[in-house]
Each structure stands twice: as structure tokens, then as C-alpha cells.
Amino acid sequence: MRFSTALFALPAFAASVLAQTQDHQVMVGQSGLSFTPSSVTAAAGDTVTFVFFPKNHTVTQSTFAAPCTKMAGGIASGFQPVTADQTSVPAMTITVNDTTPLWFYCGQQSPVSHCGMGMVFAVNPTAEKSFESFQTAANATLAATSSTNTTTSGTTASSGTAAAGASGTASAGVAAASPSASTTSTTGANASGAMSLGAHAGAILATVGLAFGMLL
């Protein structure tokens, strides 16, 4: 009888633990080149679920100093192509290990850098390192790339062919992964920073309405 009582008590205990955490849903590309919401405040143990919308986006971890450059060892969903007629879409869930600020961007470069257009996201931004400052820095990478391309496009190499334009990928230094990082990974994506990938990352199918216009 005591054993049976313990079995019945376990679900109640699990429910109590789950009630203390929160899942923050983030829509990737639902409203154009954006994450919705653009930032969340999450406690240790909370999860963040990224739901992907058309056309083909990524969730890639970066740093505040280099918003459009993949963080070494950081989380990267890879490209998640979604068509407008899909009735279920892929999702990726991460677990927040502490309240350290975390920074993400979309790595799509075609036909233009989505990160450079401001498609970035933050977990636990601070007054000193705000989401607005992070997004402004991301926008600046597009302006810098456009300026470089304009300069090089008018230069002709000795062979008679136009010199190549600068890459759209930022070349700033990449910070090392936080020592507090969990290293659980699924579908080939490495967990880093103050989070870990959930066991069902990349395998969740979230049914959502897809009534929106196609952008880029």
C-alpha cells in the first residue's frame, strides 16, 4: 500500500516542479524578419521553444560583441525550411541554466543578411547590454557590408574582372563558451552558454496557422 501511495505521489511532485518553470514560446519569422517576442526574461530552469515559420531561418547563438557571428561551441539549429502550405512546423527547445544574457540571430544570408536586417533575439538582456543595442549592432553589420561592396564593386582586377565584394559574414572575434554551459546536444547541435538543448529539440511539431505573407 505504501508503495502504491508513493507511485501516486510522484506525478503530484513532478507537477509541482514543472509549475515552477515556464516555457517561453518564440516565433521565428512569423512576422517578417523577426523573432516574436524579440526578447524574454527567463529564470533558471525555464525553457525557450523556437517555432519556425517560412521561409528558411536558423536560430544561431552569438555574442553581444559580434551579433551576426556564430559563437564558438554555441547552439545552432541549422536551416529550417518551411513552406507556406505546411500545417505543422519544426520547433527547437532549449533549457536556460542561469540568468546570464544569451544572444541569438538568424543566419540566413539570401537574398540579404537576416541578422543585418535586425532578425536577432535575446534572453535576459540587461540595462548595460540591452536588446536595442544588440539589434543596432546587428544592423550595423549590414551597413558595413554594403559600404564595402560599393567600394569594391568599382575596382577592376588586373585580369579585367571585377574584384569580389566583401563577405556578408561578420569577422569579429568570437567569445568562448561560458564555463557554466551544459553540453547536452541533439540533432548535432551543441549546447553552450547558459543553456542546454532539450531532449526533444528539433523533433517537436507545433501545429500553427500559417496565414501570413511571404517576406524575402
Secondary structure, DSSP 8 states (H G I E B T S, - for coil): -HHHHHHHHHHHHHHHHHHT--EEEEEESTTSSSEESSEE---TT-EEEEEE-SSEE--EEE-SSSTTS--TT--B---EE--TT-SEEEEEEEEE-SS--EEEE----SSS-TTTTT-EEEES--SSS-HHHHHHHHHHHHHHHHHHHHHHHT-B-TTSSB-----SS---------TT-----BTTB---TTEEE-TTTTTEEEE----S----
